[in-house]
Amino acid sequence: MGILSLVRLLVKYVKPADLIVFLIAVFIGYYVASFLPEGAWANYAFILIAYHLFLTWLVIDADHETGISLPIGSTLLTHAACLVLIISFGAGSRHIPFFTFVRAGVVMLAIFERDWLFRGNTQKKVIKKKVPATAAVNAIPVHVAIAEATAEDNEAWIRHLAQPNRATRKPGVTVKDEYEQWLVARIGSRHAAASSKSPA
């Protein structure tokens, strides 16, 4: 795998603007670390400065429509856990071959942290149920429909259940929910019929 293949792989998973900011953050971290004596402190300074600069850019550039997936306390705890992880890489400078290159790659863990923080609500999209116009007009509260239900309604419900292809039956809907929808529609149509017959 050559350098060109690595660049193609990075561009595939990272936006070009993020890659440019990553290189700038690595350069600034390297520049600041060059003022410190060679050793652990220079490694920590490089990793922490480059990581936080890159993470700041990623958070600013993140898709904020999804929102932060964790409460603020958990967000801080997640960030602290990521810091422990990247600092442990800094402590292993004597044991990791080609550490100068590896420490720049450690900064890429900021992408993982950003995704962890902003991925939460993407799967929690609110599904709006389509209500037919007639049902919206005739809609009454469920507790009112249950209170007004009669024995005839119960018999009609049993006949309704015997039908093989019920219109109100949808995947994932419980029988109780189906009953409530059916009963609200039935009582609502009864109310609508009674109000249309009454003189104005």
N, C-alpha and C positions, 0 to 999 in steps of 0.2 A: 504494500500500500504506500504509494508515494504521497508527497505533500499535496499535489493537485487533487488526489482522491480524498484526502482529509478535508481540503477546502470545500470540495463538492458536497461531502457529507455534512459539514457544518452549515453550508448555505441551504441545504435541504431542510434542516430542522431549526435553523436560526435565521431570523430576518436579517437582511444585509445591514440595516441601520444598527441592529443589536451587535453585529459582528464588528462594526467600526467602533462603536462605543466600548466594546470589550477590549479591542486593541488599544484604545486611548486610555482606558482604566488600567490596563497592564503597564503601559508606558509610564503613567503617573505613579503607580505603585513602585515600579522599578526605580524611577527617578528619586522618589522620597527615600526608598530603602538604600540607595547608594550613599546617602549621607550618614548612615549608621555603620558601625563596625560589622564586618562580615561575621555571620553566625546566626544564632536563633532569633535575636531581636530584628535583624534585617529581614529574615524570612517572615516573621510575624507581621512586621510593618507592611511588607509587600503584599502579603495575602489579605490582610484586613483592609488595607486602603483600597486595593483593586477590587476586592469583593464588594465592599460597601458602595463604592462608586458605581460599579456595574449593577448591583441590586437596586440602587436608587433609580438608575435609568430604567431598569425593567419595571419597577413599580409605577413610575411616572407613565411609561408607555403601555402599561397593561390594559387589558380590556376591562374597564371598570363597570360595565353593565352587569357583569356577573356578581360583583360585590365580593367582599372579603368573606371567605368561607368559614373562618374561625372567629370566636370572640377575641377581644384585644389581649386578654391574658394568655390565651392559647397561642395567639400570634407571636407574642413576645417569647413564650416558651419554645415555640418552633424555631424562632430566630436564634435563641440561645443554643438550642440543640445543633443547629447548622454551624454556629460558631465553634462549638466544641469539636465538631467533625473536621472543619477546615483547619483549626489550630492543631489538631492531632497530626494532620499532614505536615504542618510546619515543624512540629517536634521531631518528625521522622526524617529530617533532612540528611542525617548521616547514614541512614539505612536505605534510602530510596535512590536508585541509580537515576541519573539525568534529572536531578531534582529541580534544576533551573527551569526545565520545560514543564515538569509535572506541576510545579507550583502555579504556573500560569493556567493550567487546565483545571486546577482546584477552583479557580474563580468562576468557572462555568457552572459550578453547583448553584450559583445564584439563580440560574434558570429553573432548576428544580424547586428552589424555595419559592420563587415567584408563582410557579404553576401550582404549588401546594397551597399558597395563600389565596389565589384567585380562582380556583377551580370549583369551589364548593357549590355555588348556586346554579351552575350550568345545567345540572340534571333536575333541579327543582323548579322547572318552569311550570307556571300555573296553566292548567288546561281549562279553558273556558268551555262550558257546556253550551251547546246551541239549543236554545229554547224556541220552539215554534211560536209564531206570533199569537196563535189562538191559545196556546198554553200560557203564554205570558199574560194575556188578558184575563184568562179564567183562573189564574194561579191563586191558590189560597194556602195559608199555612198548614203544615202537615198535622199539627195537633188539632186544628179545627176540623180537618177532614176525618181524622180518626174519631173525634167526638161525635160527628154527624153520621158515621157509618151505621148502616142498618143490616138486618139479617139478609135482605135482598142483595146488598152490596157484597156480603160474604159469599153468597151462592154464585153471584156473577164472577167473583174472584176465582172460585174453584173451577167454574167453567172456563175462565180465561187461562188458568194453569193447564187445563187439559189440551189446549190448542198446541199443535207441534211447533208452529213458527209464530211466536208471539212478537209483536212489534216492539214492545217495551223491553224485551230481553236482550241484553247486550253483554259481551264478555266482561268479566270483572265486576258486574253488578250483583249484589246479593239479592236473595229473594225478598228480604225485608225492604230493601231500597226499591226494588221493582214494585212491590205492593204499595209502598207510599206514593210512588210516581203514578201508578195506575189509579189509586184512590183519589189523589189530589185532582187528577184529570177528570175523573168521573164526578166527584162532588162539584168541581168547578164548572163542568158543563151543566150540571143540574142547577147551579146558582145562575148561570148565564141564561138558561132556558126560562127559569122563573122570573128573572128580571126583564126579559124580553116580552113575556106575557103580561106583566103588570102594566096598567095604564099609566101614562106619563102625567 
